[in-house]
Amino acid sequence: GDLKYKGKPAVPGLLAKGFLLDNRGITANVAFLSITYEDYMALPETPSVDELMHMVIDKDPLIEMYSCGKRQQYHNEVDDLNALINEDDFEEFTRLK
């Protein structure tokens, strides 16, 4: 259930210039796995730590990461964030990576 956002798999949303909007709550220590959210949610039980570690395909997938505040502060988070990205206006954000 924690892999869902608004009733759908919490995959990142595509933003301008290749940025992604996190819908899961990741940190700079995120890794990419060889399994999709849908396949993960269909598993009969949660994989062990060892099983998850064997699924890792990229231990350091992020080029940069920013904390952009709370979703509620935006009228339309995708449009508002895209405008800031297109203006290269990252001053108000906290760079996490």
C-alpha positions, 0 to 999 in steps of 0.5 A: 500500500505504501507504493501507491499515491492517489490510488495508483503506483507512486512512480515519479512524474515527469517534469521539465528538462528531465526532472522527476517529481517524487511521489514516494518520499525517497531520499538521496540514498535511493537505489533503482531495482530491476522490478517495476512498482506493479510487479513489486505490488503483485508479490505475495510477500515483501522481499527480504533485504537480501532479495532486494539487494540482489534486485539493485541495478543502480546504487546511485541513480540521482544526478541532483535532488532538491527539496521543493517544499510541501505540495500544498504550497503550489497551486498546480505543483507540476506547472509551478515546478516546471516554470521554476525549472524552465527559469533555472530558479532553484534558489528557494529549494534545498539541494539534497544531492 
